[in-house]
Amino acid sequence: MTSGKKNIIIIGPAHPLRGGLASFNERLALECKNSGHQVSIYTFSLQYPGFLFPGTTQYSSEPAPQGLDIQVLINSVNPFNWIKTGRKLQKEKPDIILVRYWLPFMGPCLGTILRIVHKNKHTRIVCLADNIIPHEKRPGDVVFTRYFLKPVDAFVTMSEKVLSQLSRFAAGKPARYVAHPLYDNFGEKISKETARAHLHINPNEKIVLFFGFIRKYKGLDILFEAIKILKQSTHKPFAAQIKFLIAGEFYEDRAPYDDMIRSLGIESSLILHTEFISDSEVKNYLCASDLVVQPYKSATQSGVTPLAYHFEVPMVVTNVGGLPAMVPDDKVGLIAAPNAASVAEKIIEYFEKGEEHFLPYLREEKKKYSWKIMLDTILSV
């Protein structure tokens, strides 16, 4: 290997698993490869037991990404597998292991593997921490997280909130914040007309998109209440005509949401595509939309924001967690309080100002969020 080039192993979800973490890891591996490093992804043969997984399937129907070395090895609930995987990595002596941490459930598995690897006295272990304290708390979270963190040498986070949480658990270890890079692996921007024709959406309507897995902290209930406010708007008649495209799979019981839709009388304002959105379809949803809304109740960072940047769709986000840091107010989008009245007000404000107000700022701001910056931070931390 040439001087300065590293042997990097990424531990985390990848094909045949689906979802944002898998897409991120595959795109980061491509950046490593294009920069001249040797890179492999060690992914899960079993990520979650079926009873713990809230969606329909953990597996992708898309073809495997071309040109990446993805090894399906890790069983999250089998301690014998953890030992075997740890010994394999210990002998391979990669220069860097980059391990994703997003859920305390993974703490025992990943913590055991990393403890074994650490014995080779060569491999530097860097954690890319999506969450330290999870959105939905469960017994064992703190114990599992502490167990995972001990063998980690350094940390990279994609939100200031997670960086501050690390001080409670891993004080004294190197840690750096870097903004979530833009997802540029879902294809190029297409015309609004083409995207709407594909999704059978009226080309003349104002479309607001809520995108991604549906979980309590993402505030879809807040959005539903905001839609009711907009439907009743009299001083801004156009507000009642806005349609809301809800695109993503329920990761919790959908019955309360269906009840809420009926009780609020907002059925006519909704376009429901509540199934998993495959990678090849992502661009159609973003490009069909005038505005992306993230009415979250809590957040660290969001993978939806980089998607909106890549496809150049302005945003309304709530002022929670790391969301406002990536959405300069009245430039790339608008910042709302996490309540229905504020979200409704900002949606109206967006359409009054118009897309042309936001696009120049958005196109300039998006230049900051590169995969090279992410990789350079990982290598330097």
N, C-alpha and C positions, 0 to 999 in steps of 0.2 A: 504494500500500500504506500502511495506517495506521501511525502511529508505533509502534515496538516490534514490529511484525509482520515476519516474515522470509520471504524466498524460500529454501526449503530443498530441496536435492536429496540423496536417499539413494542411494548406489551400493552395490548388493549384490543377492543373490538375491531374487526375487519371482515371482509368477505370470507365466508358466506353469510355472516351476520349483517344486519341492516341497521340503518339509523344514522343520526348525526355524528356520533363518536366514530363509527366505522368510516364514514366519508371523510372526516377530518384526518384520521390516522393514515388513510390511503393517500390523501393529498399531501400530507406532511412527508410521508415516505417518498413520494415522487420528487418533492423539493430536495430531500437528502440525496437522492439518486442523481438528479440533475446538477447538483453541486459537487459531484464526484465522490461522494461517500458510499461505502458499502452499507446496505440497509436491508433489514428483514422485519416483518411484523409477526410476532407470536400472538395468535388470537385464541379464542376459546372453542374447544370442542363442545363444552357445555358452559354457557354463560350464566343463565338463571334456570333453576328448576321450574317446570311448567307452572306450578301453583304460585310462584312468585312473580311470574311475568304477566303484566296486565293486558297486553295486546293480543292480536290473533296469532302471530308467528314471529319468531326471532330472526327468521332467515329471509334473505333477499331473493327475489326472482330475477334480478339483473345478472348479466354475465360478470365474471370476475374481472377486475381491472387488469389491463395489459401491462406486462413488464415489471410487476412487483412480486417479490418473494414473500408469500404469506403462508405461514406454517400453522396449521390448526392443531393445537397441542394441549391447551390448559383446560382442566376441569375444575370449576370453581368450588365444588363441594367434595372433592376426593383428595384427602391429605396425601395418599400415596402418589398421586399424580403431581402434587405440589413438590414433593421431594424429588421425584424423577425430573421434572422440568427444571427445578433449581440446580440440580447436579449437571444437567445438560448445559445450561447457561454458564455455570461456574467453569466448566471445562472449555467452553468456546471462548471465554475471555473477551467479550466485546469491549470496546473502549467505553461506550456509553450505553446504558439501558435507559430508555425514556419510557416511564410507566404512567399510564393514565389512572387517575383516581377520581371517581365520581360518586361512589356509593360505599358506605361502611360495610355492607355485606361482603364486598370484595377484600376487606382488610385481612382476614386470616389467610386466604389463598395467596394474595400478592405479597403480604408481609413475610410469609414462610419462604416463598420462592426467593425473595430479595435477600433474606438473611443468609441463605445458602450461597447465593451468588457472591455476596460480600466477602466471603472467606477467600476468594481468589486474590484479594489485595490488588486488583488491577482495575476492575470495572467501576466506573463512576455511575452512580444511580441518580438520575434526575426525574423528579415527579412533575408531570404537568397536571396540576390540581384544578379540576373543574369545580369541585365542592369540597370543603372540609366539614362543615356542618350542613347536613342535608336539608332540603326543603321540607320533607316530611319526616319528622323525628321518630325513631324506634328504639326500643331497649337494646343496649349493646353498642350504640353508635360510637360513644366516646372510647370505650375499651378497644373496639375493632380499629378505630382510626389511629389511636396511639400505637397499637401493635404494628400497623402498616408503616407509620411514619418513621419509626426508629432506625431502620437500615437505610433510609433515603439520605443522600448526601446534599442535595440542593433541590430547590423548587422553582417552578415557573407557574404563574397564575395569569388568568385572563380577566381578572377583575380585582379592583382595589379592595373590595370587601373580602374576598378569599385571602388576599395577601395579609390583611389585618387579622383574620382568623388564625392564620398560621402562627402568629406570635404567641398565641395561647398554647399551641401544641408543639411547636418546633422552634422555640426561641433560640437564636444564635446560629441557626443554619442559613446558608445563603439562599436568598429568595428574590425573584425579580418579577415585576409585572410587565406584560406585553399584551397589547390589544389583540383580540381575536382576528386572525387574517380573514380576508374576503374569500368566500367560497366561489372559486372560478372553475370548478370541475363539474358544473351542472349544465354546461353549454353556454352559448352566447345569447345575448338578448335578442328576442324576436319581437315583431310588431304586436301591438295590442290587439289589432284586428285578427291576426293569425292565431294568437293565443285564445282569444274569446271564441273564435269559430271552433277551435279544437275542443273547448270545454262547453260549447253550446250556451254561451252567455251573450245576452243582448249587447251589441257593440256600442249602443248609445247610453247605457246606464253608468252611473257613478258606482264603482266597485271598491269596497273596503275589504281587505283580506286579513283574517286571523288564521295563522299558519302554524302547524306543528302539533305534536302530541297534546291531548287535552288532559290537563291535570289541574287540581284545585288552585295551586299557586299562580297559574297563568291567567286567572281572572276572567274566564269566559262569562261567568255570571255577571260580572261588572259590565261587560260589553252588552249583554242582553238587556240589562237595565238602561244602559245608554241608548240602545236602539229604541226602546219605548219612549224615552225622552225626545228623541229625534222624530219619531212618528207623530208626536203630539205638538211638534213645533209649528207655531203659526206665524211668527215674525220672520222665519226663514223657511218658506214653503219648500225649497229644494231639498231640505234636510229629510223630509218624509219620503223622498224618492230614492234615497241611497240604498243600495243593496249590499249585504254583507256575506262574503264568501267564507265559510268556515271549512277549512281544509286540514284534516288531520284525524288520526285515530284516537278514540277515547281510551285513556289509560286509567279509567275509573268508571264507576257505574254511570251510564248515560241517562238513566231514568229521571234523576232530579233535573237535568237540563231539558229533557223533553217536557216535563211538567212545567218548567219555568217558561218555555216557549209558548205553551198553550195559555198559561195564566196571564202572561203579558200581552198576548195577542200579536206576536211579532212574526208569525209564520211567513207572511208575504214579503218580509224584508230579508229573508234568509235564503241562501243557496248552500245546502249542506252536502259536502263531500267528506263525510266522516269515516273515511277508510285510510289505510296507510298510503301515503303519497310516495310512489317510487322515484328513484333518482332521475329517471328519464322524463318524468312528468313535472318536476319541480319548476322548471322554467316557464311552463304554461301558466301556472298559478300566479307566479310573481309578475310575469309580463302582462297578464290579463287585468291586473289591479291598478287602480289609481293611487291607493294608499295602503300601507301596512299598519295595523294597529296591534300593540302589545300592551294590554291592560293589566299587567302582572301585579299581584299583591306582594310578591317578594321575588328577588332575583339575585343571581351572581352576575354571570354574563349570559348572553343569548346568542344562539346560532342563527336565529332568524334575522338579526340585524345585519350580519355580513352578507346574507342572501339578498336583503333589500338593497344594500350598497351595490353589490355586483350587478343586479338587474336594474339599478337606478330608479327605485321606488321610494319616495319619501315616507316618513314614519310618524306615527303618534305613539309615544311610549310613556309609561308612568315613571315617576321620579323615585324608583326603588332600585336598590343594589347598584349594579354597574351599568344599567340601561342608559341613564342620561349622559354618561361619560362619552359614549360613542355617537350620541345624537345631539349635536349642538343646537340649542333651542332657536327656533325661527330661522334656521339655516338648512340643516339636513332634514329637520322635522319639527315637531312640537312636543313639549313636555307637559303631561297632565298629572294631576294628583290621582292616586289610585281609588277613585270613586266615579260613579256613573255620570254625575253632572259634569265633572271636569272633562272626562273622556268625550262626552257628547259635545261640549263646548269647543274642544280642540279639533274634533272632526269637522265641525262647521267652519271653524277658522281656517282650516286647511283648504277647503273647497272655495272659500271666499278669496283667499290669496292666490290660489291656483298653482299648478305644478311648476309653471315657469319661474315662480319666486324661489323655489327650493332646488331645482335641478343644477344650476351653476355651482352652488355651495356643495351639493352632494358629490358632484363629479370631481371637485377639487379635494374634498375631504377624504374620499375613498383612496386617494393615492398613498395615504399613511399606513394602510393596513395590508402589509405584504407578507408572504410566506418566508421571504428571505430574512426579514426582521425577526420573525418567530424562530427560525432555525439558528440565526446568529445568537439570539438570546439563550437558547438551549445550550449551545456550544460554549458560551462564555460564562454561564452562571456557576 
